[in-house]
């Protein structure tokens, strides 16, 4: 895919994840308008160096496509959107437009076949069930697929208090069961987060 707008952020988007954004920089307002008009996605990449505003940041080469599912502009110049994660991708090449928007040529990454949650991942499922019961659609887009290792692993990686670099590594993993194995080990550590 060519000419995909890239949005470097201080957060990692997973396939199926929800991403609320407040857009005020002209380059991103224009990007959102074009994405809504053309029903096209933009790419979200974790910032490696720099910040979300001003000069384009250096970002990770692997990101996640995002499609805007809701938008609202209650005041002029401030667009609030919710985007949902789609396919993962790798940036092959990129250019910076005169307005500072980074556009890339990307290749989609193959997704491993989703697998049922293994019995050994019971702690992951129980924790996510508690989070869903408490926060539900405020955090996650339905359907809630508690039997899917890809869905359970991605949602837990989004909400657990993990460093962004670790979230990035988890998002880059092709195997959803491997992602759950890592999360299960993290939950088993003393002092690990138990929800919320």
C-alpha positions as a Markdown table, in Angstrom:
| # | Residue | x | y | z |
|---|---|---|---|---|
| 1 | Unk | 0.0 | 0.0 | 0.0 |
| 2 | Unk | 1.4 | 3.4 | -0.9 |
| 3 | Unk | 0.8 | 6.9 | 0.5 |
| 4 | Unk | -0.6 | 5.8 | 3.8 |
| 5 | Unk | -0.6 | 8.7 | 6.3 |
| 6 | Unk | 1.4 | 7.7 | 9.4 |
| 7 | Unk | 0.6 | 9.0 | 12.8 |
| 8 | Unk | 3.5 | 8.6 | 15.3 |
| 9 | Unk | 2.0 | 8.4 | 18.8 |
| 10 | Unk | 3.2 | 7.6 | 22.3 |
| 11 | Unk | 1.0 | 4.6 | 22.4 |
| 12 | Unk | 0.7 | 1.2 | 20.7 |
| 13 | Unk | -2.4 | 0.3 | 18.8 |
| 14 | Unk | -3.3 | -3.4 | 18.5 |
| 15 | Unk | -5.7 | -5.0 | 15.9 |
| 16 | Unk | -9.2 | -4.6 | 17.2 |
| 17 | Unk | -8.2 | -2.0 | 19.8 |
| 18 | Unk | -9.9 | 1.4 | 20.3 |
| 19 | Unk | -7.9 | 4.6 | 20.0 |
| 20 | Unk | -9.5 | 7.9 | 21.2 |
| 21 | Unk | -7.7 | 10.9 | 19.7 |
| 22 | Unk | -8.0 | 14.7 | 20.0 |
| 23 | Unk | -6.7 | 16.2 | 16.8 |
| 24 | Unk | -5.7 | 19.9 | 16.6 |
| 25 | Unk | -2.6 | 20.1 | 14.4 |
| 26 | Unk | -3.5 | 21.1 | 10.9 |
| 27 | Unk | -1.7 | 18.1 | 9.3 |
| 28 | Unk | -3.7 | 15.6 | 11.3 |
| 29 | Unk | -7.0 | 17.5 | 10.9 |
| 30 | Unk | -6.5 | 17.3 | 7.1 |
| 31 | Unk | -5.4 | 13.6 | 7.4 |
| 32 | Unk | -8.6 | 12.8 | 9.3 |
| 33 | Unk | -10.8 | 14.6 | 6.8 |
| 34 | Unk | -9.2 | 12.7 | 3.9 |
| 35 | Unk | -9.6 | 9.4 | 5.8 |
| 36 | Unk | -13.3 | 10.1 | 6.5 |
| 37 | Unk | -13.9 | 11.2 | 2.9 |
| 38 | Unk | -12.2 | 8.3 | 1.3 |
| 39 | Unk | -13.0 | 5.7 | 4.0 |
| 40 | Unk | -9.3 | 5.0 | 4.1 |
| 41 | Unk | -7.1 | 4.0 | 7.1 |
| 42 | Unk | -4.1 | 5.7 | 8.6 |
| 43 | Unk | -1.1 | 4.0 | 10.3 |
| 44 | Unk | -0.3 | 4.3 | 14.0 |
| 45 | Unk | 3.4 | 3.8 | 14.9 |
| 46 | Unk | 4.9 | 4.1 | 18.4 |
| 47 | Unk | 7.3 | 7.1 | 18.8 |
| 48 | Unk | 10.9 | 6.1 | 19.3 |
| 49 | Unk | 12.3 | 9.6 | 19.5 |
| 50 | Unk | 10.5 | 13.0 | 19.5 |
| 51 | Unk | 7.0 | 14.0 | 20.5 |
| 52 | Unk | 3.5 | 13.8 | 19.1 |
| 53 | Unk | 3.4 | 17.5 | 18.2 |
| 54 | Unk | 5.8 | 19.7 | 16.1 |
| 55 | Unk | 8.6 | 18.1 | 14.1 |
| 56 | Unk | 7.8 | 14.6 | 12.9 |
| 57 | Unk | 9.0 | 12.0 | 15.4 |
| 58 | Unk | 11.2 | 9.0 | 14.7 |
| 59 | Unk | 8.9 | 5.9 | 15.0 |
| 60 | Unk | 9.0 | 2.2 | 15.1 |
| 61 | Unk | 8.9 | 0.4 | 11.7 |
| 62 | Unk | 6.0 | -1.9 | 12.7 |
| 63 | Unk | 2.6 | -0.3 | 13.3 |
| 64 | Unk | -1.2 | -0.9 | 13.0 |
| 65 | Unk | -3.7 | 0.5 | 10.6 |
| 66 | Unk | -6.5 | 2.5 | 12.1 |
| 67 | Unk | -9.9 | 3.4 | 10.8 |
| 68 | Unk | -12.0 | 6.2 | 12.2 |
| 69 | Unk | -15.3 | 4.8 | 13.6 |
| 70 | Unk | -16.6 | 8.0 | 15.4 |
| 71 | Unk | -15.9 | 11.6 | 15.2 |
| 72 | Unk | -17.1 | 14.9 | 16.8 |
| 73 | Unk | -16.0 | 18.5 | 16.5 |
| 74 | Unk | -17.6 | 20.4 | 19.4 |
| 75 | Unk | -15.2 | 23.4 | 18.9 |
| 76 | Unk | -13.6 | 24.7 | 15.8 |
| 77 | Unk | -10.1 | 23.3 | 15.2 |
| 78 | Unk | -10.4 | 20.4 | 17.7 |
| 79 | Unk | -11.5 | 17.1 | 16.2 |
| 80 | Unk | -12.2 | 14.2 | 18.5 |
| 81 | Unk | -12.2 | 10.8 | 16.9 |
| 82 | Unk | -12.2 | 7.2 | 17.9 |
| 83 | Unk | -10.3 | 4.9 | 15.6 |
| 84 | Unk | -10.2 | 1.1 | 15.6 |
| 85 | Unk | -7.1 | -1.0 | 14.9 |
| 86 | Unk | -6.9 | -3.1 | 11.8 |
| 87 | Unk | -4.0 | -5.0 | 10.2 |
| 88 | Unk | -0.4 | -4.8 | 11.4 |
| 89 | Unk | 2.1 | -3.4 | 8.9 |
| 90 | Unk | 5.8 | -2.7 | 8.3 |
| 91 | Unk | 6.9 | 0.6 | 6.9 |
| 92 | Unk | 8.9 | 0.0 | 3.7 |
| 93 | Unk | 9.6 | 3.7 | 2.8 |
| 94 | Unk | 8.3 | 7.1 | 3.9 |
| 95 | Unk | 8.4 | 10.7 | 3.0 |
| 96 | Unk | 7.5 | 13.9 | 4.9 |
| 97 | Unk | 5.1 | 16.2 | 3.2 |
| 98 | Unk | 5.6 | 20.0 | 3.3 |
| 99 | Unk | 2.9 | 20.2 | 6.0 |
| 100 | Unk | 4.9 | 17.8 | 8.2 |
| 101 | Unk | 2.6 | 14.8 | 7.6 |
| 102 | Unk | 4.6 | 11.5 | 7.2 |
| 103 | Unk | 3.3 | 9.2 | 4.5 |
| 104 | Unk | 4.6 | 5.7 | 4.0 |
| 105 | Unk | 4.6 | 2.8 | 1.7 |
| 106 | Unk | 3.7 | -0.2 | 3.9 |
| 107 | Unk | 3.4 | -3.9 | 3.6 |
| 108 | Unk | 0.8 | -5.8 | 5.6 |
| 109 | Unk | 2.1 | -8.4 | 8.0 |
| 110 | Unk | 0.5 | -11.9 | 7.9 |
| 111 | Unk | -1.5 | -12.8 | 10.9 |
| 112 | Unk | -1.2 | -16.2 | 12.4 |
| 113 | Unk | -4.4 | -18.2 | 12.5 |
| 114 | Unk | -6.3 | -17.3 | 15.7 |
| 115 | Unk | -6.2 | -20.1 | 18.2 |
| 116 | Unk | -8.6 | -20.9 | 21.1 |
| 117 | Unk | -7.3 | -19.7 | 24.5 |
| 118 | Unk | -5.3 | -22.5 | 26.1 |
| 119 | Unk | -6.1 | -23.8 | 29.5 |
| 120 | Unk | -2.7 | -22.5 | 30.8 |
| 121 | Unk | -3.9 | -18.9 | 30.1 |
| 122 | Unk | -6.7 | -19.1 | 32.6 |
| 123 | Unk | -5.4 | -16.2 | 34.7 |
| 124 | Unk | -5.3 | -13.9 | 31.7 |
| 125 | Unk | -8.9 | -14.7 | 30.8 |
| 126 | Unk | -10.2 | -14.3 | 34.4 |
| 127 | Unk | -8.4 | -10.9 | 34.7 |
| 128 | Unk | -9.8 | -9.7 | 31.4 |
| 129 | Unk | -13.3 | -10.9 | 32.3 |
| 130 | Unk | -13.1 | -8.7 | 35.5 |
| 131 | Unk | -12.0 | -5.7 | 33.4 |
| 132 | Unk | -14.7 | -6.2 | 30.8 |
| 133 | Unk | -17.3 | -6.6 | 33.6 |
| 134 | Unk | -16.2 | -3.2 | 35.1 |
| 135 | Unk | -15.4 | -1.2 | 32.0 |
| 136 | Unk | -16.8 | -3.1 | 29.0 |
| 137 | Unk | -17.5 | -0.9 | 25.9 |
| 138 | Unk | -15.7 | 2.1 | 27.4 |
| 139 | Unk | -12.4 | 0.3 | 26.7 |
| 140 | Unk | -13.2 | -2.4 | 24.1 |
| 141 | Unk | -15.2 | -2.7 | 21.0 |
| 142 | Unk | -17.7 | -5.7 | 21.0 |
| 143 | Unk | -17.9 | -8.6 | 20.4 |
| 144 | Unk | -15.9 | -9.6 | 23.5 |
| 145 | Unk | -14.2 | -12.7 | 22.3 |
| 146 | Unk | -13.0 | -14.4 | 25.5 |
| 147 | Unk | -12.3 | -17.7 | 23.5 |
| 148 | Unk | -9.9 | -16.0 | 21.1 |
| 149 | Unk | -6.2 | -16.0 | 22.1 |
| 150 | Unk | -5.5 | -13.0 | 19.7 |
| 151 | Unk | -8.4 | -10.9 | 21.2 |
| 152 | Unk | -7.6 | -11.7 | 24.8 |
| 153 | Unk | -3.8 | -11.1 | 24.4 |
| 154 | Unk | -4.3 | -7.8 | 22.5 |
| 155 | Unk | -6.8 | -6.4 | 25.0 |
| 156 | Unk | -4.7 | -7.4 | 28.0 |
| 157 | Unk | -1.6 | -5.9 | 26.4 |
| 158 | Unk | -3.5 | -2.6 | 25.9 |
| 159 | Unk | -4.7 | -2.2 | 29.5 |
| 160 | Unk | -2.0 | -3.7 | 31.7 |
| 161 | Unk | 0.5 | -1.1 | 33.0 |
| 162 | Unk | 3.4 | -2.1 | 30.6 |
| 163 | Unk | 6.1 | 0.1 | 29.2 |
| 164 | Unk | 5.4 | 1.2 | 25.7 |
| 165 | Unk | 8.5 | -0.7 | 24.4 |
| 166 | Unk | 7.1 | -4.0 | 25.8 |
| 167 | Unk | 3.6 | -3.3 | 24.3 |
| 168 | Unk | 5.4 | -2.7 | 20.9 |
| 169 | Unk | 7.2 | -6.1 | 21.2 |
| 170 | Unk | 3.9 | -7.8 | 22.1 |
| 171 | Unk | 2.1 | -6.2 | 19.1 |
| 172 | Unk | 4.9 | -7.3 | 16.7 |
| 173 | Unk | 4.5 | -11.0 | 17.7 |
| 174 | Unk | 2.9 | -13.1 | 15.0 |
| 175 | Unk | 1.8 | -15.9 | 17.4 |
| 176 | Unk | -1.2 | -15.0 | 19.6 |
| 177 | Unk | -0.4 | -17.9 | 22.0 |
| 178 | Unk | 3.1 | -16.7 | 22.4 |
| 179 | Unk | 1.8 | -13.3 | 23.4 |
| 180 | Unk | -0.5 | -14.9 | 26.0 |
| 181 | Unk | 2.4 | -17.0 | 27.4 |
| 182 | Unk | 4.4 | -13.7 | 28.0 |
| 183 | Unk | 1.4 | -12.0 | 29.6 |
| 184 | Unk | 0.7 | -15.1 | 31.8 |
| 185 | Unk | 4.3 | -15.0 | 33.0 |
| 186 | Unk | 4.0 | -11.3 | 33.8 |
| 187 | Unk | 0.8 | -11.8 | 35.8 |
| 188 | Unk | 2.5 | -14.6 | 37.8 |
| 189 | Unk | 5.3 | -12.3 | 39.0 |
| 190 | Unk | 5.0 | -11.0 | 42.5 |
| 191 | Unk | 3.5 | -7.5 | 42.6 |
| 192 | Unk | 2.0 | -7.9 | 39.1 |
| 193 | Unk | -1.0 | -5.8 | 38.3 |
| 194 | Unk | -4.3 | -7.5 | 39.2 |
| 195 | Unk | -6.7 | -5.4 | 37.2 |
| 196 | Unk | -8.0 | -1.9 | 37.0 |
